Amino acid sequence: MTSAHDTEIVDVAVIGAGVVGSAIARALAGYQLEVALIESRCDVGDGTSKANTAILHTGFDAKPGTLESQLVSRGYHLLKAYADETGIPYEPTGALLVAWDEEQLAALPGLQEKAAQNGYAETEIVGPDEVYRQVPTLGPGALGGLTVPGESIICTWTTNLALATDAVRRGTRLMRSHRVESVTVGSDETVLRTNRGDVRARWVVNAAGLGSDVIDAQFGHDRFHLHPRRGELLVFDKQTRPMVDKIVLPVPSKLGKGVLVSPTIYGNVMLGPTAEDMTNRSDTSTTEDGYEFLREKGERIMPQLLREEVTATYAGLRAASDAPDYTVEVDAAQRYAVAGGIRSTGLTSGMAIAEHLLGLLEKAGLELHEREDLPDAPQMPNIGEAYLRPYADSDRIAADPAYGTVVCFCERVTKGEIRDAMNSTIPPCDLDGLRRRTRAMNGRCQGFYCGANVTEMLQDGERKAHR
């Protein structure tokens, strides 16, 4: 990481190291450009990108003809290929939309037609017998459903980290804990004033998530406005995983997409999210009302699940925009681009947003000359249950016994994995960052047993890094 106090000018500064910003920085670093990736928090992917339903979407239900529809569809294929290349864990579980009343049942043909307009033709309308054959644990009263076999679950944490790691290995300067406070646009360069000094750049890309409208306003624009929408989720014990082998989706209504039940890449089952419009852009607290709302919905969808143990609750903030579509535009006169109002679909569409934006930047005058010396894509550690984990890999343990020393027993995280995270290209800055890289302290005891040991290993790694 490079200090923001350097006097040299970078070609492009990307604000925001979530999925979208990291994807953009990675794409830019594939060309002969000096790129800086600026993040206000101490870690990448620590904002809206870290807490969502973690679904790799086909884009079947996006509004046809929108930029979001186009980019989610394209991003689905790009991210799937990238996950195969880098080892990002994902599982092609498929999904089933369930109709619980006549109005929802009547909406299924329209949803199937929408999917076809979005280029996805693999859906099928099924009756109640097939619904219960696919998901026997559903509550009574389902009238029919729509299958979406291409939907998958994916690790959002590893996705973000892989893109950012790739960007850094390609030469991007990652500036963590740099909050952009003001902007001064000059004739040849823009000065971004941060809490840790100035960053000078010829071009600026705004991918600041929930803060992207604030940055956009500093460039003189007033084209979209964001507010946080809090989504709370319940995570159930791993013993519930056999109940749910695919994503169970509600039929969307005018009030939103509703509450889903989904397996997670880590072997749990998730119920949620809520959708509460907020004014505080940092309030990710969970609430009693949210908990009760989800339990009420869960009793209808899958009452058997509600008899099991909830091991964690968490909340994430989504960027709700007053614009009807993504805002991905370039202001050539100011050498400025924005990727704002990106909803939770940004996990899937992030790489496609980057691809699309680079095309716009080139048309606006940014010279793009491909590099011929790109490093190989990073190989990410597997923290998903569908693949071989280090604790169960006898060959790996034989080569390095640290992978046979379990530190977090709930999630079976080993000493070798924590050591690797601390020595990685982008090491964690705190326990939450270590949790996202390894799953340590993410199990049913929530760190009660392993917390002291994990904390000591984090602190020891930080001490070694500063020697």
MARNU-640567 format. One record per residue (C-alpha): residue in three letters; x, y, z; residue number from 1. Coordinates in Angstrom, 3 decimals. Layout:
BEGIN
['ala',[X,Y,Z],NUM],
...
//
This chain:
BEGIN
['met',[0.000,0.000,0.000],1],
['thr',[1.195,3.469,-0.889],2],
['ser',[0.690,6.615,1.136],3],
['ala',[-1.708,9.214,-0.201],4],
['his',[0.937,11.860,0.472],5],
['asp',[2.961,10.889,-2.605],6],
['thr',[3.342,13.813,-5.005],7],
['glu',[3.061,11.831,-8.236],8],
['ile',[-0.157,11.791,-10.215],9],
['val',[-1.981,8.535,-10.925],10],
['asp',[-3.787,8.059,-14.208],11],
['val',[-7.029,6.868,-12.585],12],
['ala',[-8.224,6.972,-8.991],13],
['val',[-11.111,4.644,-8.151],14],
['ile',[-13.093,5.603,-5.058],15],
['gly',[-14.554,2.604,-3.233],16],
['ala',[-13.115,-0.902,-2.832],17],
['gly',[-16.334,-2.863,-2.789],18],
['val',[-17.118,-5.427,-5.475],19],
['val',[-17.776,-2.808,-8.163],20],
['gly',[-14.810,-0.551,-7.370],21],
['ser',[-12.433,-3.501,-7.064],22],
['ala',[-13.661,-4.910,-10.388],23],
['ile',[-13.111,-1.527,-12.053],24],
['ala',[-9.603,-1.146,-10.592],25],
['arg',[-8.712,-4.666,-11.707],26],
['ala',[-9.950,-3.987,-15.256],27],
['leu',[-8.091,-0.646,-15.487],28],
['ala',[-4.896,-2.278,-14.207],29],
['gly',[-5.012,-4.569,-17.213],30],
['tyr',[-3.870,-1.578,-19.255],31],
['gln',[-0.783,0.626,-19.153],32],
['leu',[-2.185,2.867,-16.434],33],
['glu',[-1.214,3.915,-12.916],34],
['val',[-4.285,3.106,-10.828],35],
['ala',[-5.137,3.922,-7.206],36],
['leu',[-7.986,2.224,-5.333],37],
['ile',[-9.157,4.411,-2.451],38],
['glu',[-11.240,2.984,0.398],39],
['ser',[-12.566,4.907,3.397],40],
['arg',[-12.650,1.834,5.629],41],
['cys',[-9.682,-0.205,6.807],42],
['asp',[-10.529,-3.146,4.568],43],
['val',[-11.874,-3.909,1.125],44],
['gly',[-15.471,-5.076,0.879],45],
['asp',[-16.387,-3.758,4.313],46],
['gly',[-19.413,-1.704,3.212],47],
['thr',[-22.516,-2.689,1.258],48],
['ser',[-20.628,-5.508,-0.464],49],
['lys',[-20.084,-7.630,2.646],50],
['ala',[-23.668,-8.323,3.709],51],
['asn',[-26.129,-9.495,1.096],52],
['thr',[-27.924,-12.676,0.085],53],
['ala',[-24.818,-13.861,-1.825],54],
['ile',[-26.633,-15.079,-4.934],55],
['leu',[-25.048,-15.321,-8.368],56],
['his',[-28.025,-14.122,-10.405],57],
['thr',[-28.996,-15.124,-13.919],58],
['gly',[-30.805,-11.785,-14.208],59],
['phe',[-34.082,-13.531,-15.001],60],
['asp',[-36.188,-11.050,-13.018],61],
['ala',[-34.501,-7.738,-13.917],62],
['lys',[-36.537,-5.134,-15.759],63],
['pro',[-36.012,-5.874,-19.464],64],
['gly',[-34.226,-3.219,-21.480],65],
['thr',[-32.447,-1.659,-18.511],66],
['leu',[-28.714,-1.297,-18.083],67],
['glu',[-29.045,-3.397,-14.921],68],
['ser',[-30.631,-6.227,-16.922],69],
['gln',[-27.888,-6.094,-19.532],70],
['leu',[-25.047,-6.015,-17.022],71],
['val',[-26.416,-8.647,-14.627],72],
['ser',[-26.859,-11.050,-17.542],73],
['arg',[-23.329,-10.373,-18.791],74],
['gly',[-21.853,-10.342,-15.280],75],
['tyr',[-23.334,-13.753,-14.507],76],
['his',[-21.132,-15.357,-17.167],77],
['leu',[-18.070,-13.228,-16.374],78],
['leu',[-18.154,-13.909,-12.632],79],
['lys',[-18.859,-17.606,-13.084],80],
['ala',[-15.800,-17.945,-15.327],81],
['tyr',[-13.698,-15.847,-12.940],82],
['ala',[-14.799,-17.976,-9.980],83],
['asp',[-13.697,-21.106,-11.840],84],
['glu',[-10.344,-19.454,-12.583],85],
['thr',[-9.615,-18.130,-9.092],86],
['gly',[-11.329,-20.668,-6.854],87],
['ile',[-14.076,-18.388,-5.547],88],
['pro',[-16.488,-20.923,-4.013],89],
['tyr',[-19.943,-21.149,-5.557],90],
['glu',[-22.643,-23.795,-5.883],91],
['pro',[-25.147,-24.021,-8.767],92],
['thr',[-28.114,-24.882,-6.569],93],
['gly',[-30.881,-23.520,-8.767],94],
['ala',[-33.865,-21.602,-7.434],95],
['leu',[-37.619,-22.049,-7.112],96],
['leu',[-40.107,-19.182,-6.943],97],
['val',[-43.102,-20.320,-4.899],98],
['ala',[-46.647,-18.990,-5.411],99],
['trp',[-48.705,-19.027,-2.219],100],
['asp',[-51.959,-17.505,-3.526],101],
['glu',[-53.902,-17.138,-6.771],102],
['glu',[-52.494,-13.678,-7.499],103],
['gln',[-48.931,-14.953,-7.237],104],
['leu',[-49.787,-18.018,-9.324],105],
['ala',[-51.216,-15.781,-12.048],106],
['ala',[-47.982,-13.762,-12.060],107],
['leu',[-45.763,-16.736,-12.987],108],
['pro',[-46.302,-16.606,-16.795],109],
['gly',[-45.363,-12.922,-16.774],110],
['leu',[-42.196,-13.679,-14.835],111],
['gln',[-41.327,-16.430,-17.298],112],
['glu',[-41.816,-14.011,-20.192],113],
['lys',[-39.657,-11.412,-18.435],114],
['ala',[-36.898,-14.005,-18.047],115],
['ala',[-37.094,-14.785,-21.770],116],
['gln',[-36.838,-11.066,-22.606],117],
['asn',[-33.707,-10.965,-20.453],118],
['gly',[-32.190,-13.798,-22.474],119],
['tyr',[-32.841,-16.542,-19.928],120],
['ala',[-35.057,-19.289,-21.384],121],
['glu',[-34.537,-22.138,-18.916],122],
['thr',[-37.389,-21.386,-16.504],123],
['glu',[-40.330,-23.761,-16.140],124],
['ile',[-43.728,-23.288,-14.520],125],
['val',[-44.533,-26.252,-12.276],126],
['gly',[-47.525,-27.387,-10.229],127],
['pro',[-47.721,-27.986,-6.475],128],
['asp',[-46.692,-31.647,-6.705],129],
['glu',[-43.391,-30.703,-8.359],130],
['val',[-42.884,-27.822,-5.918],131],
['tyr',[-43.084,-30.188,-2.954],132],
['arg',[-40.983,-32.815,-4.721],133],
['gln',[-38.210,-30.265,-5.115],134],
['val',[-38.553,-28.758,-1.620],135],
['pro',[-40.416,-31.203,0.667],136],
['thr',[-39.865,-29.032,3.748],137],
['leu',[-42.017,-26.154,2.475],138],
['gly',[-45.025,-25.185,4.550],139],
['pro',[-48.511,-26.169,3.380],140],
['gly',[-50.459,-24.202,0.778],141],
['ala',[-48.067,-23.712,-2.144],142],
['leu',[-50.020,-23.562,-5.415],143],
['gly',[-47.198,-23.700,-7.939],144],
['gly',[-43.801,-22.368,-8.811],145],
['leu',[-41.267,-21.224,-11.370],146],
['thr',[-37.924,-23.031,-11.584],147],
['val',[-34.734,-21.063,-12.308],148],
['pro',[-32.044,-23.754,-12.589],149],
['gly',[-29.175,-21.344,-13.313],150],
['glu',[-29.221,-19.468,-9.998],151],
['ser',[-26.241,-20.151,-7.721],152],
['ile',[-24.957,-19.279,-4.269],153],
['ile',[-21.503,-17.700,-4.034],154],
['cys',[-19.088,-16.323,-1.450],155],
['thr',[-19.425,-12.550,-1.642],156],
['trp',[-16.427,-12.056,0.678],157],
['thr',[-14.047,-14.061,-1.491],158],
['thr',[-15.406,-12.447,-4.657],159],
['asn',[-14.555,-8.963,-3.436],160],
['leu',[-11.184,-10.018,-2.052],161],
['ala',[-10.234,-11.819,-5.280],162],
['leu',[-10.986,-8.772,-7.440],163],
['ala',[-9.083,-6.430,-5.116],164],
['thr',[-6.156,-8.856,-4.811],165],
['asp',[-6.014,-9.187,-8.590],166],
['ala',[-6.004,-5.389,-8.930],167],
['val',[-3.147,-5.006,-6.421],168],
['arg',[-1.071,-7.753,-8.031],169],
['arg',[-1.520,-5.966,-11.346],170],
['gly',[0.017,-2.872,-9.775],171],
['thr',[-2.930,-0.961,-8.352],172],
['arg',[-2.090,1.108,-5.264],173],
['leu',[-4.572,0.227,-2.552],174],
['met',[-5.155,3.084,-0.111],175],
['arg',[-7.184,1.814,2.829],176],
['ser',[-8.566,4.110,5.558],177],
['his',[-8.542,7.049,3.113],178],
['arg',[-11.870,8.870,3.242],179],
['val',[-12.429,11.330,0.387],180],
['glu',[-13.657,14.567,1.977],181],
['ser',[-13.570,17.048,-0.913],182],
['val',[-12.746,17.281,-4.600],183],
['thr',[-10.993,19.965,-6.654],184],
['val',[-11.151,19.558,-10.425],185],
['gly',[-8.348,21.258,-12.352],186],
['ser',[-7.567,21.573,-16.046],187],
['asp',[-5.263,18.527,-16.130],188],
['glu',[-5.781,16.764,-12.824],189],
['thr',[-8.227,16.318,-9.973],190],
['val',[-7.182,16.562,-6.339],191],
['leu',[-9.018,14.250,-3.944],192],
['arg',[-8.568,15.525,-0.413],193],
['thr',[-8.691,12.664,2.070],194],
['asn',[-8.323,12.401,5.827],195],
['arg',[-4.770,11.166,5.211],196],
['gly',[-3.608,13.582,2.549],197],
['asp',[-4.227,14.457,-1.084],198],
['val',[-4.486,12.067,-4.011],199],
['arg',[-3.911,13.551,-7.459],200],
['ala',[-5.397,11.849,-10.510],201],
['arg',[-5.969,12.579,-14.179],202],
['trp',[-9.259,10.639,-14.132],203],
['val',[-11.550,9.732,-11.246],204],
['val',[-14.034,6.857,-11.054],205],
['asn',[-16.671,7.048,-8.342],206],
['ala',[-17.737,3.602,-7.104],207],
['ala',[-18.325,4.690,-3.533],208],
['gly',[-21.412,2.585,-2.850],209],
['leu',[-23.767,4.311,-0.417],210],
['gly',[-21.599,7.435,-0.671],211],
['ser',[-21.564,7.616,-4.464],212],
['asp',[-24.274,10.282,-4.654],213],
['val',[-22.309,12.459,-2.199],214],
['ile',[-19.142,12.182,-4.316],215],
['asp',[-21.198,12.782,-7.465],216],
['ala',[-22.527,16.010,-5.985],217],
['gln',[-18.956,17.194,-5.346],218],
['phe',[-18.416,17.007,-9.106],219],
['gly',[-21.449,19.263,-9.571],220],
['his',[-24.035,16.613,-10.483],221],
['asp',[-27.546,16.102,-9.122],222],
['arg',[-28.780,13.045,-11.041],223],
['phe',[-29.448,10.382,-8.403],224],
['his',[-29.931,10.265,-4.656],225],
['leu',[-29.372,7.304,-2.370],226],
['his',[-30.721,6.221,0.947],227],
['pro',[-29.748,3.101,2.902],228],
['arg',[-32.153,0.178,2.918],229],
['arg',[-31.419,-2.150,5.800],230],
['gly',[-31.846,-5.871,5.253],231],
['glu',[-31.735,-8.154,8.279],232],
['leu',[-31.047,-11.880,7.952],233],
['leu',[-31.243,-14.927,10.197],234],
['val',[-28.620,-17.652,9.858],235],
['phe',[-29.549,-21.154,11.000],236],
['asp',[-27.313,-23.932,12.277],237],
['lys',[-25.539,-26.211,9.798],238],
['gln',[-27.801,-29.096,10.805],239],
['thr',[-30.577,-27.405,8.806],240],
['arg',[-28.672,-27.571,5.509],241],
['pro',[-30.317,-30.856,4.357],242],
['met',[-33.710,-29.111,4.528],243],
['val',[-32.818,-26.620,1.802],244],
['asp',[-30.813,-27.646,-1.241],245],
['lys',[-31.894,-24.748,-3.457],246],
['ile',[-32.824,-21.069,-3.188],247],
['val',[-36.515,-20.632,-2.345],248],
['leu',[-37.727,-17.289,-3.658],249],
['pro',[-41.029,-15.466,-3.194],250],
['val',[-42.973,-14.133,-6.147],251],
['pro',[-42.080,-10.403,-6.320],252],
['ser',[-44.781,-7.869,-5.499],253],
['lys',[-45.132,-4.097,-5.637],254],
['leu',[-43.579,-4.018,-2.158],255],
['gly',[-40.346,-5.679,-3.297],256],
['lys',[-38.784,-9.074,-3.826],257],
['gly',[-39.733,-10.332,-0.383],258],
['val',[-38.166,-12.877,1.948],259],
['leu',[-36.210,-15.894,0.696],260],
['val',[-34.809,-19.063,2.205],261],
['ser',[-31.416,-20.055,0.872],262],
['pro',[-28.519,-22.350,1.610],263],
['thr',[-25.206,-20.588,2.094],264],
['ile',[-21.822,-21.473,0.702],265],
['tyr',[-20.682,-22.083,4.310],266],
['gly',[-23.186,-24.875,4.983],267],
['asn',[-25.864,-22.882,6.825],268],
['val',[-29.374,-21.809,5.841],269],
['met',[-30.361,-18.155,5.628],270],
['leu',[-33.772,-16.478,5.981],271],
['gly',[-34.334,-12.879,4.884],272],
['pro',[-33.909,-10.098,4.161],273],
['thr',[-36.114,-7.413,5.607],274],
['ala',[-36.322,-4.115,3.711],275],
['glu',[-36.324,-1.053,5.967],276],
['asp',[-35.605,2.395,4.536],277],
['met',[-33.199,4.303,6.758],278],
['thr',[-31.545,7.714,6.995],279],
['asn',[-28.416,6.633,8.898],280],
['arg',[-25.896,5.372,6.332],281],
['ser',[-23.943,3.319,8.859],282],
['asp',[-26.627,1.657,11.001],283],
['thr',[-26.226,-2.093,10.522],284],
['ser',[-27.727,-3.039,13.872],285],
['thr',[-30.256,-5.849,14.070],286],
['thr',[-33.642,-5.277,15.679],287],
['glu',[-36.270,-7.194,17.590],288],
['asp',[-38.895,-6.113,15.038],289],
['gly',[-36.773,-7.444,12.188],290],
['tyr',[-36.268,-10.747,14.006],291],
['glu',[-39.991,-11.176,14.638],292],
['phe',[-40.874,-10.193,11.050],293],
['leu',[-38.555,-12.841,9.629],294],
['arg',[-39.796,-15.513,12.020],295],
['glu',[-43.380,-14.745,10.983],296],
['lys',[-42.479,-15.028,7.286],297],
['gly',[-40.465,-18.166,7.949],298],
['glu',[-43.411,-19.871,9.659],299],
['arg',[-45.340,-19.599,6.380],300],
['ile',[-42.497,-20.581,4.076],301],
['met',[-40.818,-23.376,6.059],302],
['pro',[-42.142,-23.883,9.605],303],
['gln',[-39.818,-26.841,10.198],304],
['leu',[-36.827,-24.504,9.791],305],
['leu',[-38.105,-22.214,12.534],306],
['arg',[-37.885,-25.068,15.032],307],
['glu',[-34.104,-25.090,14.579],308],
['glu',[-31.418,-22.943,16.171],309],
['val',[-30.568,-19.483,14.881],310],
['thr',[-26.803,-19.157,15.249],311],
['ala',[-26.367,-15.606,13.946],312],
['thr',[-28.269,-12.519,12.894],313],
['tyr',[-26.829,-9.725,10.826],314],
['ala',[-27.875,-6.742,8.781],315],
['gly',[-26.546,-5.089,5.652],316],
['leu',[-27.269,-1.787,3.970],317],
['arg',[-28.228,-1.662,0.307],318],
['ala',[-28.023,1.457,-1.839],319],
['ala',[-31.612,2.366,-2.733],320],
['ser',[-31.678,4.937,-5.520],321],
['asp',[-34.392,7.303,-6.694],322],
['ala',[-33.179,6.605,-10.247],323],
['pro',[-34.912,3.636,-11.915],324],
['asp',[-31.673,2.071,-13.151],325],
['tyr',[-27.954,1.894,-12.491],326],
['thr',[-26.206,5.232,-13.018],327],
['val',[-23.065,4.429,-15.020],328],
['glu',[-21.950,7.540,-16.883],329],
['val',[-18.856,9.520,-17.864],330],
['asp',[-18.343,13.290,-17.667],331],
['ala',[-15.569,13.732,-20.242],332],
['ala',[-15.074,17.435,-19.502],333],
['gln',[-14.149,16.674,-15.883],334],
['arg',[-12.466,13.337,-16.656],335],
['tyr',[-14.888,11.741,-14.217],336],
['ala',[-17.017,8.596,-14.216],337],
['val',[-19.615,7.240,-11.830],338],
['ala',[-21.021,3.783,-11.141],339],
['gly',[-23.746,4.648,-8.647],340],
['gly',[-27.104,3.399,-7.437],341],
['ile',[-25.853,-0.177,-7.796],342],
['arg',[-28.255,-2.440,-5.963],343],
['ser',[-27.486,-5.842,-4.448],344],
['thr',[-27.265,-7.239,-7.988],345],
['gly',[-23.874,-5.504,-8.152],346],
['leu',[-22.285,-8.670,-6.751],347],
['thr',[-23.173,-10.420,-10.014],348],
['ser',[-22.854,-7.452,-12.368],349],
['gly',[-19.635,-5.937,-10.966],350],
['met',[-17.270,-7.307,-13.608],351],
['ala',[-19.698,-6.353,-16.383],352],
['ile',[-20.029,-2.837,-14.950],353],
['ala',[-16.232,-2.575,-15.130],354],
['glu',[-16.197,-3.789,-18.727],355],
['his',[-18.986,-1.399,-19.722],356],
['leu',[-17.435,1.569,-17.935],357],
['leu',[-14.040,1.067,-19.542],358],
['gly',[-15.726,1.263,-22.926],359],
['leu',[-17.308,4.577,-21.952],360],
['leu',[-14.011,5.905,-20.587],361],
['glu',[-12.172,5.031,-23.784],362],
['lys',[-14.790,6.848,-25.861],363],
['ala',[-14.386,9.854,-23.547],364],
['gly',[-10.650,10.036,-24.156],365],
['leu',[-8.912,7.700,-21.692],366],
['glu',[-6.186,5.928,-23.647],367],
['leu',[-6.244,2.177,-23.096],368],
['his',[-3.187,0.177,-24.158],369],
['glu',[-3.281,-3.460,-23.128],370],
['arg',[-0.469,-4.829,-21.014],371],
['glu',[1.377,-7.948,-22.071],372],
['asp',[2.904,-8.657,-18.655],373],
['leu',[-0.156,-9.391,-16.539],374],
['pro',[0.344,-11.788,-13.631],375],
['asp',[-1.799,-14.891,-13.322],376],
['ala',[-5.103,-14.495,-11.529],377],
['pro',[-4.873,-15.134,-7.785],378],
['gln',[-5.807,-18.531,-6.380],379],
['met',[-8.127,-17.826,-3.495],380],
['pro',[-8.387,-19.944,-0.340],381],
['asn',[-11.532,-22.048,-0.233],382],
['ile',[-13.902,-21.289,2.629],383],
['gly',[-16.916,-23.028,1.072],384],
['glu',[-18.308,-26.404,2.099],385],
['ala',[-18.753,-27.755,-1.444],386],
['tyr',[-14.994,-28.108,-1.927],387],
['leu',[-12.145,-29.695,0.031],388],
['arg',[-11.252,-27.655,3.103],389],
['pro',[-7.674,-27.634,4.501],390],
['tyr',[-8.564,-29.466,7.740],391],
['ala',[-9.719,-32.465,5.651],392],
['asp',[-6.905,-32.374,3.075],393],
['ser',[-4.459,-35.095,4.164],394],
['asp',[-1.892,-34.258,1.490],395],
['arg',[-1.881,-30.612,2.488],396],
['ile',[-1.579,-31.467,6.175],397],
['ala',[1.299,-33.830,5.456],398],
['ala',[3.134,-31.036,3.646],399],
['asp',[2.339,-28.444,6.330],400],
['pro',[0.986,-29.587,9.735],401],
['ala',[-0.405,-26.091,10.414],402],
['tyr',[-3.369,-27.060,8.201],403],
['gly',[-4.111,-29.898,10.599],404],
['thr',[-4.197,-27.654,13.670],405],
['val',[-7.788,-26.501,14.090],406],
['val',[-8.188,-23.159,15.845],407],
['cys',[-11.908,-22.473,15.301],408],
['phe',[-13.750,-25.751,15.855],409],
['cys',[-17.244,-24.534,14.866],410],
['glu',[-16.042,-23.635,11.372],411],
['arg',[-12.991,-25.938,11.310],412],
['val',[-10.567,-23.126,10.550],413],
['thr',[-6.901,-24.034,10.879],414],
['lys',[-3.801,-22.261,12.059],415],
['gly',[-2.406,-22.470,8.521],416],
['glu',[-5.396,-20.607,7.059],417],
['ile',[-5.101,-17.772,9.571],418],
['arg',[-1.355,-17.547,8.945],419],
['asp',[-1.992,-17.407,5.181],420],
['ala',[-4.581,-14.645,5.591],421],
['met',[-2.153,-12.567,7.660],422],
['asn',[0.552,-13.019,4.982],423],
['ser',[-1.721,-12.441,1.989],424],
['thr',[-1.600,-9.611,-0.564],425],
['ile',[-4.329,-7.742,1.338],426],
['pro',[-4.112,-8.869,4.986],427],
['pro',[-7.019,-8.203,7.361],428],
['cys',[-6.941,-5.140,9.575],429],
['asp',[-9.288,-6.462,12.258],430],
['leu',[-11.176,-9.532,13.454],431],
['asp',[-14.087,-8.940,11.062],432],
['gly',[-11.656,-8.909,8.148],433],
['leu',[-10.069,-12.129,9.360],434],
['arg',[-13.531,-13.665,9.711],435],
['arg',[-14.359,-12.792,6.100],436],
['arg',[-11.137,-14.406,4.883],437],
['thr',[-11.241,-17.609,6.938],438],
['arg',[-14.672,-18.013,8.653],439],
['ala',[-12.905,-17.954,12.042],440],
['met',[-15.346,-16.975,14.831],441],
['asn',[-18.258,-17.248,12.380],442],
['gly',[-19.810,-20.401,13.830],443],
['arg',[-22.471,-21.130,16.400],444],
['cys',[-20.334,-20.039,19.393],445],
['gln',[-19.471,-16.747,17.631],446],
['gly',[-15.909,-16.815,18.950],447],
['phe',[-16.710,-17.742,22.561],448],
['tyr',[-14.175,-20.590,22.558],449],
['cys',[-11.648,-19.540,19.919],450],
['gly',[-11.860,-15.745,20.189],451],
['ala',[-8.825,-15.278,22.437],452],
['asn',[-6.573,-17.510,20.317],453],
['val',[-7.737,-15.945,17.037],454],
['thr',[-7.232,-12.446,18.433],455],
['glu',[-3.718,-13.340,19.561],456],
['met',[-2.870,-14.700,16.096],457],
['leu',[-4.194,-11.509,14.475],458],
['gln',[-2.157,-9.308,16.797],459],
['asp',[0.942,-11.451,16.311],460],
['gly',[0.559,-11.162,12.544],461],
['glu',[0.183,-7.392,12.789],462],
['arg',[3.334,-7.138,14.935],463],
['lys',[5.358,-9.128,12.411],464],
['ala',[4.030,-6.968,9.554],465],
['his',[5.261,-3.786,11.294],466],
['arg',[8.785,-5.025,12.088],467],
//
